[in-house]
Amino acid sequence: MSLQDLKTQITQLPAQDRLELVSTIIQSLQGLPQPEDWQFLVARPHPWRKQLFIKGRKLLASSIWRDMLTNGMTPEQAADNWDLPLVVIQEAIQYCEAHQDLLRFEAEEERHRMQEKGVSLEPSPAA
């Protein structure tokens, strides 16, 4: 079975079953060896999102990482852009690079939830 076939089958599941699947996958990912003591990252309660946030902010570590990748920023530029110490940015990068499967899975889940609500994810045509 291809990954695309699996995605198709998953999107056809009822929401509660998808949440159960997300929980099961996250639990299996948490069994992987990973540093437990992040100095600048923290977990926040959420029904399905398990990735870490920047301590003291409602900001996902992945938001910084994706912003850097999308805009071709150096860690120093990201630190300036987000008004955070460079060590915080470096830790967010380390976390995101080590947890790409979780971030990818959560992005897919969020995309699916938005589509269910009728939110268009395609850019609107230029006028």
FENSUL-V56356 format. One record per pair of residues at least 24 apart in sequence whose C-alpha atoms are under 10 Angstrom apart, sorted by sequence separation. I is the first residue (numbers start at 1). J is the second residue. If there is no record, write none. Layout:
# FENSUL-V56356
i->I j->J
i->I j->J
This chain:
# FENSUL-V56356
i->23 j->47
i->26 j->50
i->65 j->89
i->23 j->48
i->26 j->51
i->64 j->89
i->65 j->90
i->68 j->93
i->22 j->48
i->23 j->49
i->22 j->49
i->23 j->50
i->61 j->88
i->65 j->92
i->66 j->93
i->19 j->47
i->20 j->48
i->22 j->50
i->61 j->89
i->64 j->92
i->65 j->93
i->19 j->48
i->63 j->92
i->64 j->93
i->65 j->94
i->18 j->48
i->54 j->84
i->61 j->91
i->62 j->92
i->65 j->95
i->66 j->96
i->61 j->92
i->62 j->93
i->65 j->96
i->60 j->92
i->61 j->93
i->64 j->96
i->65 j->97
i->55 j->88
i->61 j->94
i->62 j->95
i->63 j->96
i->54 j->88
i->61 j->95
i->62 j->96
i->54 j->89
i->61 j->96
i->62 j->97
i->54 j->91
i->62 j->99
i->54 j->92
i->62 j->100
i->53 j->92
i->52 j->92
i->62 j->103
i->61 j->103
i->62 j->104
i->52 j->95
i->51 j->95
i->52 j->96
i->51 j->96
i->62 j->107
i->40 j->87
i->41 j->88
i->39 j->87
i->40 j->88
i->51 j->99
i->39 j->88
i->40 j->89
i->38 j->88
i->40 j->90
i->41 j->91
i->40 j->91
i->41 j->92
i->51 j->102
i->52 j->103
i->39 j->91
i->40 j->92
i->50 j->102
i->51 j->103
i->38 j->91
i->49 j->102
i->50 j->103
i->38 j->92
i->41 j->95
i->49 j->103
i->51 j->106
i->49 j->105
i->50 j->106
i->38 j->95
i->49 j->106
i->48 j->106
i->49 j->107
i->35 j->95
i->49 j->109
i->34 j->95
i->48 j->109
i->49 j->110
i->48 j->110
i->35 j->98
i->34 j->98
i->34 j->99
i->30 j->99
i->29 j->99
i->29 j->101
i->30 j->102
i->29 j->102
i->26 j->101
i->26 j->102
i->25 j->102
i->26 j->105
i->22 j->102
i->25 j->105
i->26 j->106
i->22 j->105
i->22 j->106
i->22 j->109
i->19 j->109
i->18 j->109
i->11 j->109
i->15 j->113
i->7 j->108
i->11 j->112
i->15 j->116
i->11 j->113
i->11 j->116
